[in-house]
Amino acid sequence: MIETGIPLKAINEESAREKSLRHGLPNTLHLYWARRPLSTSRCILFAQLVDDPSAHPDKFPTEDDQAVERNRLYGLMKRLAKWENINDKNLYKAAKQAILDSNNGVMPAVLDPFAGGGSIPLEAQRLGAEAHASDLNPLAVIINKALIEFPARFCNQQSVHPTQGAAAQDKAGGLADDIRYYGRQLRDKAFAKVGHLYPQVEDEHGEKHTVIAWIWARTVTNPNPANPVQVPLVRSWWLSKKKGHEAWIKPIINDDGTIRYEVQHNADGPKGDAEGTVNRKGAVSIVDGTPIDFKYIRDEAQNGRMSACLIAVIGEGQGRIYISPDARQCHAAEAHEVTDKPFETLPEQALGFRVQAYGFRLWSDLFTNRQLTVLTTLADTVSEVHEQVLADALQTGLSEGTPLDEGGNGAVAYADAIAVYLALAVSRQTDYSSSICSWHNTGEKMRNVFARQAIPMTWDYAEANPFSTKSGNFMGQVNWVAEAVENVPATPQCEAHQEDAATRDYSDVVVSTDPPYYDNIGYSDLSDYFYVWLRRMLKPVLPSVTATQMTPKAQELVANPYRHDGKDGAAKFFVDGFNHVFARARQSARTDVPMTVYYAYKQKDDVTGVSTGWYALLDGLIHGGWEITATWPVRSELSNRMLSSGTNALASSIVLACRPRPVDAPSIPMRMFTSVLREELTAELKTLMASGIDPVDLNQAAIGPGISVYSRYSRIREADGTDMPVQKALELINHVLDEVMGDADADYDPDTRFAVKWYQAYGWAQENAGIADQLSRSCGTSPDALVRGGVFEAAGGKARLLTPKELNGDWNPLEDDHVSLWEAVVRMAGVLDDNGVDAVVPMLARLEKRLPLDQIKGLGFRMYHEAEKCGDTEGAIMFNALVSIWDDLALNAMKVADNLQESVQGEFDVE
């Protein structure tokens, strides 16, 4: 089905909604970068493993029979996309049966050789397949083992902790119960050792509160030699911007030039440039206004002269309580330097890293002494809890057995497994216990280190209390891990291993994978942030995964210019690596089931505007012997939200379906290729536009049928005898797309022909009226007719199109004697944007009596395409919104059409 059709809109909507479902998703087990949405992974796998009904004429002999079965399978996919249905046994039974029916009664084994955060292997397991996950990165391997391997090893096993009421639980319920119990034991043991470092804070009434976080500001010496005092570097003085609960920090300069900090509880805090002392341009001294440039700050930091001062304390109460710092809180933070801290070094240069410029050399430099004390204590106490779990497990009657890493499932292996999950909780805690963390002053909560896939410099940082019950606390991390485990399928038995995708075996598996995204993310360098802690805890438990001191770097398939002698060397390494991986997979690939490959279509080439990484992926697949049979744009953002955030269709991901190209595939000249491409792509584009696809997704979906033509030939010869590169094929695909969009010009009424051409040239801008006169006559209309038609303005020698915002008022097309396609589309787009669906439906019901609805929809597609090309983001949002809900609009318009009693006032006027 992946090669014929999928309910793309439903899948994308559920993927976007999934981002708002915080609790229970298995991907909350531990952070990993650029995870594929679970709903997308699940539905793409199903479509990959299930045949389109047309492949079985013995079972579905007629087109009607095939259509009925196809609709049934679409319905299954739509239900599978919903996270709330994961426990619907009948649904998953039907899904598994559909997979078996398409594979001769044998459930295929599924492999993801770039397993990363584990979405694809996990959802393959949920669908009943034997999932195989591999990755070069040990952090990814640990995550995948914790998701698909260890829960299956202890599926339906009773929890072992001695608390009364423990009983056998479904799937991984017993395991999750023990994670919570022993997580509390770990917390309590650690608190007994270092709890004195986390005193309560007194408010102005003398009432004590548990601290949620301490807010610190980095400081440097004021560069003015007349005032050589420590001055704070603060991004924002605000602690809370929540209405009615505002709080901010007021710095007060003492007579000796030193500074004290008082928390204010009102809305009168600083605004604009005064909101902090540092921004993108540099900093300023609050003592005397001396400018402080970043070069000075970096020099001070690199020479060990950057310090920090406490500027506020946040306590638990009825909401958050913001308190001025005092000497006791400052003293409590003065923990001794930790001698047993991680001594592994940060990379000198890496993708997404900024901190090295400020004197950070070791991974441990990212943490305060108090943070290092509690993290090393938690990490080293995991082994104590492991022994407790082992004793409790033996007490329940479990045999000792062999270790987890050797395939065991007895008491030793179970204690090892609990240690892995507790280690993941501690690792999660490091994301909230670093001097890179900050305070979210609108959400009143901790912001973790990896709010994005980078380690930026943080000026005012928040130090969470891991022993509180609020944002950033350790038991919160334990509960996230336990909730994730509760919601894994835990059956059938699956496996995850540390292997290089370029050298591993691909025999007898179906491949679905989400490979690295060119130079977008430096996975291994970022992973070391967690790995230095995980290895400390898990080296005795998972020796097969923690053998290397740091994550492997040399073979990592990322275009890292710091690692491969600049951009050119990085590009060559990436392309050669992709070619090798896909050529190896081709050697032993299954030919009866397609391979699927995801790619994030973000990285742009400066010259062509097309992704360098995208070229590399297509080159790797095609030169590796694969034919691309379909492409589908999948995303986790709603289309208009994606557009309004300043991105465009390139911000989506594409999933490609691929099959091995026959070894005897023919070669053809470019002239013949162009003819075949135009014929096939034209038909496919019209089918796509009628299928309910959003305009924002059309360009990427069009790549599928286009690149399918390109990849089916062994070579395509240009006029000079050289091979046509994939870049040129993509340019031709875009050219054909433009042609197809423009094919309708001949069918447009004169006003619409003019308006489209004017918009292509000038958008909504004003231009010379003489140009309007000349262009309108060539289209069979006139400026006066366009003005009377209500879509144009011409006065004082200037002319322009009226915007959707100007045409968003009440309009009855049955009472308008001059209705054009252009007016219909622009008015509906404006009304929808301002007044919503209910206002558009009766308008569409009346329009149906004047204009063909498919032509209106077609122009909506066209106008999104034109808006994208001319950079009209607002227009693109409006046109995409109109077409994306077209089916619902048309259905509702049919329901109200019979109630419209008005008659047509005149006939459609075409000049």
N, C-alpha and C positions, 0 to 999 in steps of 0.2 A: 504493500500500500504506500510505502514511503516514496515510490516512484510514480504513483498515479494521483494521489490526492489525500489530504489530511484536513481535519477541521481546525485550520490554522488559527483563526480568530479566537476560538474557544480556548485553545491551548495557550495562546499568548495572554489572554485575559487572566487565566488562572495562574500563569507564571508571574504576572504583575501583582496579583493579589497575594501570592505566596509570601512576598516580601513583608507584608504586614502581619503575617502569622508568626509571632515571635516564639511562642512556647510549643515545645513538643517536636519541632522539626529536627530530624537527626543531624542536619548540618550545624546545629548549635553545639554539637559535641566538642568542637574545637575550631578555631578560626583557620580558614585557608582562603587563598585569594582566587577571585573570579570563578567561584563555584557555579556550576550549571544548575538552574532551578530544577527541583525534583519533578515537578509536573511535566516540564518539557522533556526531561530524560525519560520518564516513564512512558509518555505517549510516543515519542520518537522510537523507542525500543519496540513498543508494541507494533507500530506501523512497519518497522524494519523486519520484524519476525513473522508478520502475518501477510499472506498473499492477498492481492486484490481478487475479488470473486471472478473476474474475467480469466484468471489463470486456471480456473477449474470448470471448464464447460461441461464436464460430466456431471457436476453437482448443480451448476447454475447455467442451464442451456440457453436461456433467452436473456436479452438485455434487461427485461423487466425483472427476471429472477436475480440477475446480478445487482441491479439497482436496489432491490429490497435488502439483499445481504450486505451491500456496501453501506446502506443507511444504518443497518444494525451495528456494523463494526464502527461506524462514525459515532453512534450513540455510546458504545462502550468506551471509545476514546474520550469523549466529552466527560463521561462519568469518572474515568480513570484520572483525568486531569485534576479533579477536586481532591484536595488533601483530606477533607472530612470523610471521604469514602474509603480510606485505607483499611478500615476494619469491616468493610462490606464483603463478607465471605462469598456471597453469591456472585457479586461483580467479579471478584478475582478468580473465582472458579470458571466463570464464563470466559474471562480473558485468557487464562491458561489453556482452556480447551481450544480456543481459537488459534493459539500458537501451536499447539500439538497438531491440530487439523492441517496446518500448513507445513508441517515438518515431519510427515509420515509417522506421527505418534511419538516422536522423540523430541524432548525439550532440548534446544540448542544450548551449548556452552557459550557464554558471552565474555569477551576480553576487552578491558580498557587498558592499553599499555602506557597511557599518560593519566593515571587514575586521579591524581591530585586530591581534591577534597572528597571524592568518593561518590558523587551523585549517581553516575552511570552504573557502577557495580551494585550499589545499594538498590537501585530501582530494577535492575535486572534480577536481583535476588527476590524482590517483592513480586515480580511477575512469574516467579517459579523457576527461573533459569539458574544454572550453576555459574556463578559469577567469578571471574578471575580478574584481580586488580594487580597491576604492577606499576612501579614508578622508581625512578632513580633516587628521589628525595626521601630520606628516612622519615621525615615528619609526615609526608603523605602516606607512606606505608603503615605507620603506626595508626593513623586515623582510619585507614581502610580496614586494617585488622580489627580495630575496635568496633567498626560498623558491621562488617559482614562475616568475619571469621570467628571471633571469640563469643559473641552472643549465640551463634549456631552451635558452638561447642558445648554450651551449657543451657540449651533451649529447654524450657519447661522445668528447670531445676529449682528446687526449694531454696530460699535464702538460708544462710548458715548462721547468722548472728543469733545470740542466745535470747533475744527479747521475746517475751511471750506473744503468741499470735502469728509468728512466722509460719507460712504455709506455702505449698506449691503454687506457683503463679504461671499464668499463660506466657508463652514465648520468653522474653527476657525480663519479665516482671520480678522474679526472684533476684536476678543479678542487679537490677536497678535498686531494689530494696536494700541490698547489702552495700551498694555504692553510697547511699544516703547514710546508712548506719555507721559505716566505717569512715565516711567523710567527716561525720561529727566527732568520731574518736580522734581522727587526725587533727581536727581543729582544736579540740580540747587539750590534747597533748602539747600542741604548739603554743597555745595560750598560756599553759602552765609554765612554759619555758621563757616566753618573751612578752607576756601580757603586760608587764610593768612599763613597757615602752609605749603603751597606748592608754594613757590616763584619760579619765573623763574631764570634761570642761565645765566650768561654772559660768552661768549667765549672770546678768546684772542683778538678779534677785537672789543670787547664791544657790540656785538650783543646779544640780549636776546633770549632765547629759553625756551619753556616749557620743564620741566624735565620729562623724561620717568621713570627713576629709580635712586636711590642713592645706591651706593655699599659700604657696611660696612664690616669691619673685626672684629671678636671678638678678644679680647686681654686679656692677663694675665700678671702678673708681672714676669719679667725675673727671673728665679730661682737663677741666679748668684748674690750673695749678693753685689758683686762689682759694678753691673750695675742693680739696682732694678727699671728698667723702664718698662712701658707697651709695650709689644711686640705683633705684630699681628699674628693671626692664619689664614693663607690664603691657600686655596686649589690651586688656580691658580691666578697669577698676570695678566693673559691675559683677556682683555675686548672683543677683536675681533680678530679672526684668519682668517677672510675672506680675501682672497687674494686681495691685492691692497687697503685694508681698515683696515690693522692691527693696533691694539692699545693695549697698556699694561701699567701697573702701575709700576713706579720705586720708590721704597722706598729710601729715602735719610736720613742718620743719621746726626743729628745736633751735634754741639760741646758738648752740654749738655746731649747727649744721647737720646734725644727725636727724633721722626721720623716724617718727612713730606712726602707727596706722590705727585708725579708728573706724569701725563699721557704722555706717549710717543706714537708718531704716526709713527711707523716703524715696520719692521719685525724682529728687532734685539733683541726681548725679550728673557726672560730666557727659557731654555730647560731642559728636564729631571728632575732630582731631584731639580734643582733650580727654577722650574716653580712655586713652592709655598713654604710655610714654614711648612705645615702639610700634612702627608700622613697616610697610614694605620699603620705605625710603631710608629708614634709619631710626635713631632714637633721639630723645632730648632729656636733658637733666632737669628734674623737677626742682632742684635747688636753686639754679640760676639761669635756666633756659639754654645752657650750652648745647649745641648740636653734637650728637655722637654718631659717627658713621659706623657702618658694619665692619670696615677694616679695623678700626680701633677695637671694637668688641671682639672680633676674631683674634686679634693679637693678644688682648688681655686673657681671653679664654685659653688660647694655646700655650700661654706661659703660666697657667695655673692661677691666674688672678681673678677669675670669675667665681663669685660666691652666690649665696642665696639668703634671703631673710623671710621670716614668717610674716604674712600680712593679714591673715584671717583664719578663723576656725569655724567649721560647719558642724553643728550637732544635730542629734535626733530629737524630735519632739512632735508637736502638732505641726506637721510639715517640717521644713528645714529651719534651723535656728542659726543665725549668723552672728558670730561673736568676735570681738577684737582680740588679738593675740596677747598673751601674757608670758611672763618669764618661765612659769612652770611648763607651759606647752613648748616653748623654745628649748628648754633644758631636756625634756623627755625625748626630743628628736635627736639629741646628741649621742647616738649610739656609737660604740667603738667600731673602728674599721674592721671589716670581716676579713680574716686571713685566708679563709677557705672559699673565697668567692670565685666565680668563673673567670679564668684568666685568658680565655680565648679572645683573639683580636678581631676587631671590626674590619671589614674590607677597606682598603685604602680609598677606593672609589667603587661605587655600585649604583645600579639603577634605583632611584627613589630615595637615596640616602643624602642627608644634608648635615648631619651632626658632626662629622669628622672635622669640618672646618672650624668647629668651636672647641677643639681640644679633646674630644672623645676618642679614645684609642682602643679600649677594651669593651666588650659587651657589658661588663659589670659597671662601667662608667655611666651607663644609662639609668642607674638606680642609686638612691640615697643609701647611706649606711643603715638606716633603720629598715628600709625596704630589703636590702640585701640580708639583713639579720633575720627577718621573718621569712623570707623566701628560702634561704638555705635551711632554716629550721624546719619549715614545712617539707621541703624536699628530702631532708635527711631523716625525717620522722616517718616517711612512707615505709621504710624497711621495717620499722618497729610494728606498724599496723599490719604489715604483711605477715609477720610472725603470729600476730593475734588472729588474723583470718585463718591461717593454716591450722592453728590449734582448734578454733571453733569448727572448721570444716571436718577435721578428723573426729571431733566429738559427735558430729551428726552421723557418722558411719561411713563417710566417703573414704575410699582407699587412698593411700598416699600418692601413688601413680608417678608419672614422669612430668618434667617441667612443661610449661605452656609452650615454650619455643620449640620443643621437641614433639609437639602434637598431643600432649597429655590432656586428660580431662578429669583427673582426680583432684585430691585436696591441694596438692602443690600447685597444679595448673590453675586451680580456682583462685588461690591466694595470689598467684602471679597476675591473673586477670584483674582482680580488684586493685592490685598495685598499679596496673596500667591505667585504669580509669581514674584513680586518685592522682596519678602523675599528670594526667591530662587536665584535671581540675587545678592542680598547682600551676601547670603551664598556662592555663587560662588566666589564673590570678596574676601572672607576670604582665599580662596585657593591661591590667588595671593597677599595677604597682610599680610604676616607673616614673622617672622625672620627665618623661615625654607626655604623660597624661595631662589632661586639662579639665577644667570645670565648665560644664554646659550651663550658661547663665539664663537660658530660656527654659530648658527642661529641668533645671536644678538637679543635675546628676553628673556622674563621672563620664568623661569622654575617654575612651580607651586609646592606646597607642596607635593601633591600626584602624583608625577611622577611614583610612584609605590605604592603598598598597605602597606605603612609604614610611620612612622614619624621619619626620621633619624636626626642625628645632622648635622647642616650646619655651617661651619666655616666662610666663607665670604658669606654674604647674600645680596640679592637685595631687596630694598624697593620700590615697584612700586608707581607711582603717579596715584591714581584712577581718577584724573581729566584731565589726558592727553588724547590723541586720539590714543595712541599706545599700545603696549603690556602691558596687566595687567590693563587696564582702566575699569571703572565701566560701561560705556555705551557699551563696548564690551560684558560685562556679560549680560546686558539687551538684546542686540541683539541676543546673543546665545539662550536665553530663548525664545524670540519672534519667531526666526526661527524654533525652535523645535516645538512650538505650531502650527505654520503654517502647519506643515507636519504631524500632527496626523490625524487619520481618523475622529474623532469627532462624530462618529455614528457607531453602536447603543449605547444607554445608557448603561454604565457599572459601576462597583463599586469597590472600594478598601477599606479594613478595616484592623484595627490592631487586629490580632488574632494569637493564637498559633497553629501551624500546628498539634500539638499533641492532641489538644482538639476540634478543629473546626469540623463542619459538612461537609460531603462529598457526600450528597445525590444529585442525578440527575445532576451530573457534570462530564465532561471529564477532567481528570487531566493531565496536562503537567507542569513539574516543574524542576527547576535547584537548587537543595538543596545545603547547605553549604559544603565546600570542606575540611572536616576533620579539620586539624590544619593549613591550608594555610593562611587563612585570619581571623582576629579578627574583624568582621563586627561592632559589637556594640561599642567596644572601639574606633575604628576609626571614627564611625559615630558621636560620641559625639563632635568631633572637629566642626562639622557643627550644630549639634542639640542644643548646648548651645546658638547659635545665632538664629536659627530658632524658638526655643521655646520663646525666648525673644520677637520676632515679632509676632508669630502666636498663642500664648496662648489665646488671646481673640477671634481669628478667627476660630481656629480648636481645641477647648478644648477637643474633643474626642480623638485626636491624641497626644496632648502635655500634658497629665495629669501627667506623670512622670517627675521628675527633670532631670533624665538622661535616656539613652536608657536602656531597660530591659537587664539584664545580666544573671541571674540565669538559665533561661530556654533556653537560646540561644544554638542551636544545633551546637556547635563548640567544637572540642577536645582541649580545652584550659588548658594546664597543670598548669597554674597559678591559675586557678579557681577551679580545681577539684583534688587537692592533687597529682599532678605529672602526668607523662605520662600514667601510668596504670589506674589511676582514670579517666583521660580525655578520654581514649579509651573506658572504660566501659560506661561512660556517653553517649558518642557518639553512640556506638552500641545499647545500650538500648533505646536511643531516636529514632534512625532510626527504630528499630523494632516496637516501639510503634506507630510512625507516619504511617508507611505503613500497620500495622495491622488495625489501625483505618480506613484508607482509604479503605481497603479491605471489611470492614463490609457493606458498602453501595455503593460500586463501581459499575459502569455500566459494564456489561459483553459484550455488543455489540460493544464497541469501546475500543481499548487498551489504557493504560496509557503510557506516555512517561516520562522518567527521564534522565536528563543530569548529567554527572559527569566528572569533570576534572581529568584526569588520570596522576597526577604529583607526588604526595607524594609517595616516595619509602620506602619500608622496608629495613633496613640495611642488613638483612640476605638473604632474598629471591629475593630482587630486584623488588618486586611487592608491589603495593600500599596498605597500611594498611587501608586507607579510602575506597579504592575500595572493599576490603574484607567486611568492615562494611556495605557498601551499598548493596552488593549482599546478605549478611546475613540478613539484614533488610528486603529486598524484599522477599526472599525465605521463611524465617521464618514468615513473615507477611502474607503468603498465596498467593504469586504471582508466576506466571510462566513467565519466561523471554522468549519472542518469537523472538526477533531480537536485534542485537546491530549494531550501525553504528558509525564509527569514524568521528566526525565533528570537524573542526578547523577553526581558523581565520588566520592561517599562511600558506603560500604556502609551500608545503612539503620540497623542497630543502632549502628554507630559514630557515625553522625550523631545519633541519638537520645541516646546516652550522653554526647555532648559538650555536652549541654544545649540543643541545638537541637531543632526538630521538623520536620514535613513542609514548613514554610515555608522551610526552608533549601535545598530542591531548586531546580532550574530547570525551566521548562516550555517545551516546544517546541510551537508552534501551527502547524497546517496551515490555510492560508487560500486562498480563491478569490474572484475578483471577484463581488460580489453583483449580480444582474440589475438593470438600471436600473428595471425595472417591478415590483420586489419589492413585495408588498402590505403594508398596515398592518393591525394588528388591535388590539382592545381587550385590556387587561391580563387580564381574566377568561378570555378564550380562550387567551391566551398561557400562563397558569398551567395550564390544562387540558392543553394540548399538551405543556408542559414536564414535567408530572407523568407523563404516559403514556409519553413517549419516554425520559425519564431513568430511570424505574423499570426499564424493560426493559434499558437499556444498563448500569445499575449491576449488575444480576444477571449480565449477560454478563461484565463486567469482573471481578467477584468469582470467577467460574468460570474465568477465563482464566489464572490463575497470578500475577496482580499482587500485589505486597506491600501489606499494609494501610497502610503509611506513604505509599504512592503513590496510594491510592484517591481521596482528596479532590481532588487535583489532576487526576487522570485524569477525574474526574466533571465537571470544569469544561468539558471538551471537548463532550460531547453536550448539556450544558445551555446553554452559551453559543452553540453552533451553532444552537439554536432561536431564541435572542434575536437573533442577527446575521443571520438569513435574512429578517427583515422590515425594511422601510424605516423604520417607527416602530411603537412599542407605546404605545397611549394609556392613561393612567391614568383614573380615574373623573372627575377634574376637567379632563380634556382635555390635560394636559401629557404630555410624553414620559417614559416610565419610564427612569431612569438605569441605567447598567450596574451600579452598586453594589447596586441593589435586585434586579437579576437574579441577582447572585452570592449575595445573602441567600436568595433563593428556592431556588437550587440547593442551598445548604447545608441548608435546611429540608426539601427533598425527600429529601436524603441521610439526614437524621435519621429521616424517615418510613419509608424503605426499611429502614433498620437496625432500626427498631422493629416492622416488619410481622411479624417472626417471633415476636413475643411470644406470639401466640395459639397457636403450635405448640410452645412450650416446656413442659416439665414444670413442675409447681408450684414445686419447689425452685429451678429456674433462673429462673422469672419473679420470684420473691422476690429472689434474689441479685442479679439485674441491677438491679432497682429500688433495692435497698439500696445497691449500689455507686454508682449514679448520685447518690444523696443523700449518702452518708457515706464512700464509698471503703472503705478497710480500717480506718477509725477506729472506736472504741468509742462506742456510743450507749445510750440508755435501753432497757431490755428491754421496757418497755411499748409502745414504738414498734414493736419487732420483732414483738410479739404481734399488734398491730393490722394491720401490713402483711402478715404471713404469712397471717393468716386471709383477707384480701382476695385472696390469691393461691392459696388452696386448700391451704395447708400449715400447719405450726405450728413454733414454736421447737424443741420437743422432736424433731419429725421432722427438722428441719434439723441438729440436733446429732447425731442418730443417723445421718444421711446423711454425716456427716464433713466438713461444709463450714462449720460455724457453731459459735460458742461463746456460751453464755448462762449467766451465773452472777453472783450478788451484785447483781442488778438492772441489770447491764450486758450488752451483747451486741455481737458483731462478727463479720464474715466472717473465716475463716482465709485467710492469704495463700498465694501459690504457694510461698514459702519454707518454710511450715509443712506443706505437702502434697507434699513432694518425695521422700518415702520410697517403699519398695517397696509396690506396689499391684497386686492382681490383680482386675480388674473381673469376672471369671467367678466369683470367690468372694465377691463383694460383693452382698448382696441388695437394695441400695438405691443405684442408680447414676443420677446426674443428668447432664445435659449440662454444667452448671456445674462439677461435680466433675471430669468428664473433661477439660475445657479447662484448668482451673486446675492440676490435678495434672500434666498433660503439660507445661504451661508451666514449672512449678517443676522437674520432673525434667529437662527439656531444659536449663534454665539451669544446674543443678547437675551433672548427670551426662552430658549430651550426647546425641547422636542414638541411639547404640546402646542406651541405656536406655529410650528412648521407643518404638522400633519394636515390640518384643514387647507393650508396653502397648496400642499402637494396634491390633495384630493381634487382641488379645483384645476390645478395645472394639468392633470391627467386628461381633462376634457379639451385641452388646447395643444399639448405637446406630447410626443412620445417619451415616456419616462426613461427608457433605456438611453435616449440621446442626452437627457439631462444628466443622468449618472455618468455617461461617457465624457461629457464636458467637465464634470467635477473631477474625474481622473486627470483629464488633460490639464486643468488649471492647477491641480496640485503639482504636477510635473513641471509646468511653466514657473510656478512660484518658487519651487526648489531651485530651478536653474538661475533665476534672477535674484535669489537671496531674500525673497519676501517671506520671512518666517511667519509673520502674523497671518498672511494670506494662506500659506501652506497649512497652518493649523486649522483654519476655518474650512478649507476645501476638504482636507483629510477627515475632519469631524463629520462633515455632511455625508461623504461617501461611505465612511466606515459604519454608519448606522442606517444605511440606505434600505436594507432589507426590512428592518423593523419599521422604518418610516412608511415604506410602500405598503406593508401589511396593514398598518393602522389607518393609512389613507383609504384603503379599500373598504374598511369597516365604516368610515364616516361618509364615503362618497354618496351612498344611497340617501343620506339624510340632507344632502345639499339640494335645495329647491330652486336655487337661483338659475336663471337662464343666461345663455351667452349673450352679452351686449355687443354685437358686432362680430365680425369674423377676424381670423388671424390675418394681420396686415403685413404683407411682405412687399417692400418697395423694390 
